C-alpha cells in the first residue's frame, strides 16, 4: 500500500555532498510505500550545530543521520543517548519522538552484522584494528561486546592507539601500538582478523594502503577494509593475491543504514533495494 504521509529525514554533516545516504534511504522509503518521505543532505558548519538541532525539532524532522564533523559534538544538544553511543562517544543517528531527540550509534550493529554475514565469529578471536579514530571506537566496542579474546590497535600515532585502548580496558583485553614497531609486527602474527579503519586507500587516493606486511598474518586471517570506495582497495587486493579472505565496507554501510531505518520507522527495509541504490551511485562516481 502506498502512503501519502509526509515525513522528513536527512544527513547532517559538513560537507555532505559526497554522502550516499540520500539515495539509499529514499530508495528504501519508496519501495516500502512511502514516496513522500524526504531525505535531505543538510550541510551544517560546526558553529551552527545547536541551531540546526533545534531546527530539526521546529521543522518536525523524524530523524537524521550524523556524519563528520558532528558525530561527537551533537551529543550535548540531544535529550537522551543510547547505551552504545554513550560508550563509543559518538552518535550517527538521531530519532525525534515528539520533540525528544535520542542519539544512537548504528555503526556497531552494522559492523557486527557485516561480520556475521561474512561468517566471522568475533568471540575468542584476536582482532587487529588499524587506526584509532571514530570508526575504530565503534568497531572496538562491537568486538568487546562480542567478547573478542584480545584486541590490538595499531596506528601511526601510538599515543592515540594507547589512549583508545585505555578507554576500553574495563571491557576487554585491549592494547595500543605504533604500527611500525617490532612488537606490533610480532603480535599480528596471531591475528584472526585485521580491520583497516583508516582512510588509506580511499578514493581518490587509491594507491595508498596502511604500511602493514600482510605476509606476517597467519593463513586464513580475514582482511577487512571498512572503506567501500573503491570496492577493492589496494590493501584488499594485496590480501586477496596472497590468498587471504577479504571483506570491504559496503555491507557495514548498508547494515548500519538498515538499523537506522528500523529506528526511524520501526520496520525492516528492503536491503536489496538499498544495496542497488548504493552500488548505482558508487558506479556513477
Ligand atoms: P577519523 O575519526 O578521522 O579516524 C581516522 C583514523 O585514521 C585516525 O586514527 C587517523 O590517525 C588515521 N589516519 C588518517 N589519515 C591517515 C594517514 N594518512 N596515515 C595513517 N593514518 C591515518 O575517521 P573515521 O570516522 O574513523 O573514518 C575512517 C574511515 O572509515 C573512512 O575511510 C570512512 O569512510 C570509513 N568508514 C566506513 C564506514 C562503513 O560503514 N563502511 C563507517 C564509518 C567510517 P590520526 O589520528 O593520527 O590522524
Boltz pocket constraint, residues with backbone or C-beta under 6 A from the ligand:
constraints:
  - pocket:
      binder: B
      contacts: [[A, 107], [A, 110], [A, 130], [A, 131], [A, 132], [A, 133], [A, 134], [A, 135], [A, 136], [A, 155], [A, 156], [A, 157], [A, 160], [A, 196], [A, 197], [A, 198], [A, 199], [A, 200], [A, 202], [A, 226], [A, 227], [A, 228], [A, 249], [A, 250], [A, 252], [A, 253], [A, 254], [A, 256]]
      max_distance: 6.0
